[in-house]
Amino acid sequence: MFSRIREDISCIFERDPAARNVFEILTTYPGVHAVLFHRLAHWLWGHGLKWPARFIASFARWMTGIEIHPGASIGRRFFIDHGMGVVVGETAVIGDDCTLYHGVTLGGTSWAKGKRHPTLGNDVVVGAGAKVLGPISVGDGARIGSNAVLLKEVPPGATVVGVPGRIIQGKSDREKAREAIAKKIGFDAYGMHDDMPDPVAHAINCMLDHMHGMDKRLESMCKTMKSLGAELAETDMPGLESCEISSAARDVEHTEGDQEQDRDDTLDTIKS
């Protein structure tokens, strides 16, 4: 028991840069208090002392704002950061070296008895406000993004985001090419992807795809011309800076102003 307490405290120094010393952790970290109370409540629950276990769990909830059912099984080096609003259901199973942030719910989706809460593997991190619901399994090393709502199995090492939670896949070849051409012309395409409903972002993505296609064609033409003996100068494409866009806008304004002045001069000539 005391070895587990030492592990629960020592792991905090690895995961919380704000931790300074053991005394501070023992006296001011509600996540540590909740885990210590749960260790005792879970032992009582396993020995058939249901009411004392529930009473200790309720007292811990009142003291820390963290609700862990005494029937939940929690592994070693478990850390709850901040902790307020965390709920862990009766049949939940949490592996070793897991981390939960505030507002996390490991809940059920059914009133039926039996296994109805999730199982987390080892080294799982669940972000703030995330909801992991139902008797599903989350693989070792998985990461659940903040405010995600997870209802399906997660393979080991995966990252899940969104509502409902979806696994983030690696970037496709088209997305990599789009980023390359955007970087080439000096355009910051941060945060733009196919899932965005923004029509402007979609139009820009289409333009980048078209430019990538044209770029590949030009490269192919240049290679063909070089193979036929043509000499082509190697030039780098300049970046598109915001000042150039602004200066272009000013040029348009000046041009429109000159046109209006010419029209006024013409009217004055006709009247005279």
N, C-alpha and C positions, 0 to 999 in steps of 0.2 A: 504493500500500500504506500509506504513512504517513498519507495523508489519511483513509483508512478507519479507521486506529487512532485518529486524532484525533476522528473522528465517534463511534466506539464509546465513547470516554471522555467526550466532551461530552454525549452523550445521557443518561449516568448522572446528571448533575446535575439533569436535568429529571425523572427518574423515581424517584430515590432521595433523599428529604430528609435521609438520614443522611450523604450524601457531602459531604466538607468541602474536599478539595483533590486535585489530580492525583496527587501523590506517594502519598497514601493509597490511591487507587483502584488505581494500578499495583502496589502492594505487598501489598494485603490483600484484593482482590476476586477470588474464585475464578472468578466468571462472566467477568470480563475476561480472566483467564489462559486459560480454556478457549477463548474466542473467538480469542485471538491464536494459540494452538497450532493451532486448527482452520484458520485462514487459511493457515498454512504447510503443514499436512497436506493440505488440499484442493488447494493448488497442486501439490504433489508427486503427488497422486493423478491430477490432470488431465494430468500429463506422464508418466504410465506408471510412476512410481516407487511401486508399490503397497506393498511391504514397509516402506520408510522412512515412508510416510504412516501405515500402521497402527501402527508402532512409536511415532511421535509421538503419535498419538491415544491409545494405551494409556498412555503416560507421562503425558499430560494427565489421563487418567481417574484414575490413581494419585495425582496431585498435587492434583486439584480435586474428585474425586467426581462429575464430570460426564463422561458418555460421548457423544461426538459422532463418528459415523462420518465418515471423511475424504471419503466420496463425497457426503455431504449438501451441499446448496446453501443458503447463508445470505446474506441481503441485507445492506444497510447499516443501521447504527445498531441492531444487535441487542443486547439486554440480557438476561442471565440473573441474576435477583435471588436471592441466597443460593446456589442452584444444586445443592446436594447431592441426588443421586439423579436428576438429569435425564438422559434417554436420547433421542437423536435418531438415527433409523435411516438407512441408506445412501441410500435414494431419497427422503428427505424434502426438501421445498423450503420455505424460509422467506423471506417477503418482507421489505421494508424496514420499519424502525421497530416490530419485533415485540418482545414481552416475554414471557419464560417465568419461572415461579417454581419453587421447589424441588419435586422429586418428579414433574415432568411427563414423560410418555412420548409421543413421536411414533413409534409402533410399527406393526408390520404384523400382519396376520391370516392370512397364508398363507406357506408355504415356497417357493412358486413364484417363479422369477426374474422380473425386470421391476419395474415400478412397483408397490410394495406398501406405501409409507408416505405419510402425508398431505402435502398442500400447503397452506401458510398464506399468505393474502394479505398485504397491507400493513396495518400498524397493528393487528395481532391481539394480544390479551392472553390468555394461558392461565394459569389460576389454579393454586395449589399442589395437587399430587397428581392433577391431571387426566390422563386417558389419551385421546389422540386416535389412533385405530387404523384402519388400512387406507388404500387409495389414494383418500382422499376429499379434497375441497377445502373450505377454510374461507374465506369471503369477507372482503373488506377491512373493517377496523373491527369484526370480530366479537369477542365476549367469551366465553370458556369458563370457567365457574365452577369453584371449587375442588372436587376429587375427582369431577368429572363424568367419565363414560365416553362418549365420542363415537364413533359408528359410522356416521353419515350426514352428507350434505352440509349445510353451513351457509351461508345467504345472507349477503350483506354487511350489516354493522351489527347482526346478531342477537346475542342473549345466550342461552347454553345452560347449563342446570343439570341435575343429577340423574343417576341410573343406571337405565336408559340415558339419555343426554343428550337433553333435549327443549328446544325453543325456547320461551322465555317470550313469550307473547302479551300484548298490551295488555289492560287490565282491561275486562271486559264491563260492559254497562249495569247488569246485576243486581248485580254486585260493587260498582260505584260507588254504586248506590242503597243497598246494605247498609251500606257505610261511612258514607254520609250519615246514615242513621237511627241507626246506632250512635253517631256523634258527637253527634247531636241529644239522645239520652238520657244521654249522658255515659258510654258504655261503650266500653272499649278493646278493639277486635276485632283487634288486631295478630296477624298470623300465621295467621289462620283463613281457610281457602279450601276449595274443593270437593275438592281432592286429599287432604285430611287424613282418615285413617281413624278419628280420634277420634270416638266417638258423641256425646260431650258437645258438641264443637265443631260437629258436624253439627246437633244439636238447637238450639243457639244460632243457627246460621245460618238454620235454618228459622223460628225465632221472629222474627229480624230481617226476613226476607223477608215474613212475615205482617204484622208491624208496619208495614212499608213500604206494603203493599197497603192496610191499614186507614187509614194516614195519607193516602194518595191519595184514598180514598173520602171521608174527612172533609173534605179540602180541596175536593173537588167539591161536597159537600153545602153547605159554607159559601158557596161561590161562588153556588150556586143560590138559597140563602136570601137572600143579599145582593141578588141580581138581583130578588127579589120584594119588596125594601124592608125586610127585617129588619136590625136593628142588632146586630152581634156584636162583643164586646170582643176586642181583639187581646192575646193572652197568650202568653208564651214558655214552652215546656216546661222545667221545672227539670231539672238534671242529677241523676243517681243516684250519690251519693257513697258510699264504703265505710262512712263513719260512720253513714249512714242505715240501711244493711243491718245493721250491728252493733247499733244502737239498736233496730231492729225485732226482732232476735234476743233482746235483753235483755227487750223487752216481752213476748215469747212466754214466756220463762222466768218472768218475774214473774207472768204470767197463770196459768201452770200451777201455780206455787207457791201462788197464792191459792186456786185450785180445790182443791188437796190440803188446804189448811188448812180450807176450808169443809167438806170431807168429814170431816175429823177432828173438827171441832166438832159436826157432825151426829151422828156415831157416839157421841160422848161424851154428847150430850143423850139419845139413845135408851137408852144403858146406864143413865143416871141415872134 
